[in-house]
Amino acid sequence: MNSNPFEWLGEAFGTVIRLLVDSLAWIFDVLAGASSAFVNGFSRALGVDSNIFTVIFVVVGLIMIYAGVRAFLHKRIFGGVIWCLLGLWLLSALIRWS
């Protein structure tokens, strides 16, 4: 048993900090594994590579289609057709080239 109470307090404080750091490391490891598995499953379902540029282009294509749908909802038919065709062209090009 330690005779100095400050040594005991420091050891207890260090144990709490170590537990907190280990818990955060575990949480971030689980999140990293989940996001990696999601991207791999997503890219495998689309038939494309799972690199960051492909995922970015897929997101851009989906945003273009979303912009086209919003244009249709605001009764801008020409803009809606253009945005939807550009988004579909980008997504089909990604799927076809991979």
N, C-alpha and C positions, 0 to 999 in steps of 0.2 A: 504494500500500500504506500502511496506517495504521501510524504509529509507536507508537501507544499500544495495549497489549494489552487494556486494559479496554474500549476502544471496540470492538474486534473481538469481545470476549466479549459485550458488550451487544448488538451487531448480530446475533450468532449466536443469543443467547437470544431476542431479538425475532422473529427468523425462525422459530424453533421454536414460539413462542407463536402467531404469525400462522398457521402451518400447522395447529396444533391447533384454533384458532378457526374457520378456514375448513372444516376437516374436520367439526367438530361442526355447523356451519351447514348443510353439505351433507347430513349424516345426518338432521338434523331436517327439512330441506326434503323429502327423500325420504319420510320417515315421514308428514309432513303430507299430501303428495300421495297416498300409498297409502291413508291413512285416509279422505281425502276421496273418493277413487275408490270405496272400499269402501262408504261410506255412500250415495253416489249410486247405485251398482249395486244395493245392498240395497233402497233406497227405490223405485227404478224397477221392480224385480222384484215388490215388494208393491203397487205402484201408489199410493204415498203420497208426500207432500212430503218433502223431505230436510232439514227444519229440526230443530233439537235437541229440541224438544218431542215431535215425532212419534217420533223415535228412542227417547226416554226412555219414551214410552207403549208402544212395541213391546217394549222390554226389560221393563217392568212386566208386560205381558200374558204374556210368556214365563215370567217368574218365577211368575206365578199358575198357569200350566199346570204348571210344575215342582212347585209346592207341591201341586197336585192329584194328580199322579202319585205323589209321596212319601206323600201321605195314603192313596192306594190301596194302596201297598206296605206300609203299617202297618195295613192292614185297617180304615181309617176311611172307609167308603164314602160317608157323607153329606158329610163334609168334602171328600173328593176330588171328588165331583160338583159341589159349590158352587164350589170353586177352579177347576176346569176350565171350568165354564160362565162364570164371571166373566172368566177369561183369554180364552176364545174370543169372548165378547161384546165385550171391549175391542178385540181384534185385528180382528174383523169390522166393528166401528164405525169404526175407523181406515181400513180399506180401503174401506168403503162411502162415507164422507164425503169422501174425497179425490178 
